[in-house]
Amino acid sequence: MSPNAAGMDLYAAVKEDTTLRPGDIKLIPTGISIALPLGFEAQIRPRSGLAIKHGISILNTPGTIDADYRGEVGIILINLGGTPFIVKRGERIAQMIINKVYQAHLELSMELPPTKRNDGGFGHTGR
């Protein structure tokens, strides 16, 4: 919606208004399919306006669309707010960002090289 936006808006392609009651999870169709080049993925992310105003988010965020997927893009919306939310056809419900993917090749090792942090857990590095 702006010239420098990183994401492309995705719109609800519901046939009729769909109500998300507090706690509801529903798959919302977008009506589109995409063909990504090999080595790329599409990430599906929530819209900040829906999150702050209504408590609407995407359950598996960021969602990933692989380069070999050709089906319809669906958005798994969840209502984390306290009131029902109505998804209307044509409403912006998510954003899609295209990223380069680097395929990792893992090697099994019984030891890892040490670091200053080493195996310190969550919050180990302080504030």
C-alpha positions as a Markdown table, in Angstrom:
| # | Residue | x | y | z |
|---|---|---|---|---|
| 1 | Met | 0.0 | 0.0 | 0.0 |
| 2 | Ser | 3.1 | 2.3 | 0.1 |
| 3 | Pro | 6.0 | 2.6 | -2.4 |
| 4 | Asn | 8.6 | 1.3 | 0.0 |
| 5 | Ala | 6.5 | -1.5 | 1.8 |
| 6 | Ala | 8.4 | -4.8 | 2.2 |
| 7 | Gly | 5.2 | -6.9 | 2.0 |
| 8 | Met | 2.5 | -7.4 | -0.5 |
| 9 | Asp | -1.0 | -7.3 | 1.0 |
| 10 | Leu | -3.1 | -10.4 | 0.8 |
| 11 | Tyr | -6.9 | -10.1 | 0.7 |
| 12 | Ala | -9.7 | -12.3 | 2.0 |
| 13 | Ala | -11.5 | -14.2 | -0.7 |
| 14 | Val | -14.3 | -15.4 | 1.5 |
| 15 | Lys | -17.7 | -16.0 | -0.2 |
| 16 | Glu | -19.6 | -14.5 | 2.6 |
| 17 | Asp | -18.7 | -12.6 | 5.8 |
| 18 | Thr | -16.9 | -15.0 | 8.2 |
| 19 | Thr | -17.0 | -14.4 | 12.0 |
| 20 | Leu | -14.0 | -15.1 | 14.2 |
| 21 | Arg | -15.2 | -15.3 | 17.8 |
| 22 | Pro | -12.6 | -14.9 | 20.6 |
| 23 | Gly | -10.3 | -17.9 | 20.4 |
| 24 | Asp | -11.5 | -19.0 | 17.0 |
| 25 | Ile | -9.0 | -20.3 | 14.4 |
| 26 | Lys | -10.1 | -20.3 | 10.7 |
| 27 | Leu | -8.4 | -20.9 | 7.4 |
| 28 | Ile | -9.2 | -17.9 | 5.2 |
| 29 | Pro | -8.8 | -18.2 | 1.5 |
| 30 | Thr | -7.0 | -15.6 | -0.6 |
| 31 | Gly | -8.1 | -16.7 | -4.0 |
| 32 | Ile | -4.5 | -16.7 | -5.3 |
| 33 | Ser | -1.8 | -19.2 | -6.1 |
| 34 | Ile | 1.9 | -18.4 | -6.7 |
| 35 | Ala | 4.8 | -19.9 | -8.5 |
| 36 | Leu | 8.1 | -18.9 | -6.9 |
| 37 | Pro | 11.5 | -19.5 | -8.5 |
| 38 | Leu | 13.7 | -22.2 | -6.9 |
| 39 | Gly | 15.7 | -20.8 | -4.1 |
| 40 | Phe | 12.9 | -18.5 | -2.8 |
| 41 | Glu | 10.1 | -18.7 | -0.3 |
| 42 | Ala | 7.1 | -16.5 | 0.6 |
| 43 | Gln | 6.6 | -15.6 | 4.2 |
| 44 | Ile | 3.1 | -14.8 | 5.4 |
| 45 | Arg | 3.0 | -12.3 | 8.3 |
| 46 | Pro | 0.2 | -10.7 | 10.3 |
| 47 | Arg | -0.9 | -7.1 | 9.7 |
| 48 | Ser | 0.0 | -4.9 | 12.6 |
| 49 | Gly | -3.3 | -2.9 | 12.3 |
| 50 | Leu | -5.4 | -6.0 | 12.7 |
| 51 | Ala | -3.3 | -7.1 | 15.7 |
| 52 | Ile | -3.4 | -3.9 | 17.7 |
| 53 | Lys | -7.0 | -2.9 | 16.9 |
| 54 | His | -8.7 | -6.3 | 17.0 |
| 55 | Gly | -6.3 | -8.9 | 18.4 |
| 56 | Ile | -6.2 | -10.7 | 15.0 |
| 57 | Ser | -3.1 | -12.6 | 14.2 |
| 58 | Ile | -1.8 | -15.5 | 12.1 |
| 59 | Leu | -1.4 | -18.7 | 14.1 |
| 60 | Asn | 1.8 | -20.1 | 12.4 |
| 61 | Thr | 3.6 | -16.9 | 11.9 |
| 62 | Pro | 5.6 | -16.5 | 9.8 |
| 63 | Gly | 4.0 | -19.0 | 7.6 |
| 64 | Thr | 6.2 | -20.3 | 4.7 |
| 65 | Ile | 5.2 | -21.0 | 1.2 |
| 66 | Asp | 7.8 | -23.2 | -0.5 |
| 67 | Ala | 8.9 | -22.8 | -4.2 |
| 68 | Asp | 7.2 | -26.1 | -5.1 |
| 69 | Tyr | 3.8 | -25.3 | -3.7 |
| 70 | Arg | 1.1 | -24.5 | -6.2 |
| 71 | Gly | -2.1 | -24.6 | -4.3 |
| 72 | Glu | -4.2 | -21.6 | -3.1 |
| 73 | Val | -2.6 | -19.5 | -0.4 |
| 74 | Gly | -4.6 | -19.7 | 2.8 |
| 75 | Ile | -4.2 | -17.7 | 5.9 |
| 76 | Ile | -4.8 | -19.3 | 9.4 |
| 77 | Leu | -6.3 | -16.4 | 11.3 |
| 78 | Ile | -6.8 | -16.5 | 15.1 |
| 79 | Asn | -8.8 | -14.1 | 17.2 |
| 80 | Leu | -6.8 | -13.3 | 20.3 |
| 81 | Gly | -9.0 | -10.4 | 21.1 |
| 82 | Gly | -12.0 | -10.1 | 23.4 |
| 83 | Thr | -14.8 | -9.5 | 20.8 |
| 84 | Pro | -15.9 | -11.2 | 17.6 |
| 85 | Phe | -14.2 | -10.0 | 14.4 |
| 86 | Ile | -15.9 | -10.2 | 11.0 |
| 87 | Val | -13.7 | -11.1 | 8.0 |
| 88 | Lys | -15.2 | -9.4 | 4.9 |
| 89 | Arg | -14.4 | -10.2 | 1.3 |
| 90 | Gly | -11.6 | -8.0 | 0.0 |
| 91 | Glu | -10.3 | -7.1 | 3.4 |
| 92 | Arg | -6.5 | -7.0 | 3.8 |
| 93 | Ile | -5.7 | -9.9 | 6.2 |
| 94 | Ala | -2.0 | -10.6 | 5.9 |
| 95 | Gln | 1.2 | -9.6 | 4.1 |
| 96 | Met | 3.5 | -11.7 | 2.0 |
| 97 | Ile | 7.2 | -11.1 | 1.7 |
| 98 | Ile | 9.5 | -13.0 | -0.7 |
| 99 | Asn | 12.9 | -14.1 | 0.6 |
| 100 | Lys | 16.0 | -15.9 | -0.7 |
| 101 | Val | 16.4 | -19.3 | 0.9 |
| 102 | Tyr | 19.8 | -20.9 | 1.6 |
| 103 | Gln | 19.8 | -24.6 | 1.8 |
| 104 | Ala | 21.9 | -25.8 | 4.7 |
| 105 | His | 23.8 | -29.0 | 4.7 |
| 106 | Leu | 24.2 | -30.4 | 8.2 |
| 107 | Glu | 27.1 | -32.5 | 9.5 |
| 108 | Leu | 26.8 | -34.8 | 12.5 |
| 109 | Ser | 29.3 | -33.9 | 15.2 |
| 110 | Met | 29.8 | -35.2 | 18.8 |
| 111 | Glu | 31.5 | -31.9 | 19.8 |
| 112 | Leu | 30.9 | -28.2 | 19.0 |
| 113 | Pro | 33.6 | -25.5 | 19.1 |
| 114 | Pro | 33.3 | -23.5 | 22.3 |
| 115 | Thr | 32.1 | -19.9 | 22.6 |
| 116 | Lys | 32.1 | -17.3 | 25.4 |
| 117 | Arg | 28.4 | -18.0 | 25.9 |
| 118 | Asn | 28.6 | -21.7 | 25.3 |
| 119 | Asp | 25.4 | -23.4 | 26.5 |
| 120 | Gly | 24.0 | -20.5 | 28.6 |
| 121 | Gly | 20.2 | -20.5 | 28.2 |
| 122 | Phe | 17.5 | -17.9 | 27.8 |
| 123 | Gly | 18.5 | -14.6 | 29.5 |
| 124 | His | 22.1 | -15.8 | 30.0 |
| 125 | Thr | 23.6 | -12.7 | 28.3 |
| 126 | Gly | 21.8 | -10.3 | 30.7 |
| 127 | Arg | 20.1 | -7.0 | 29.8 |
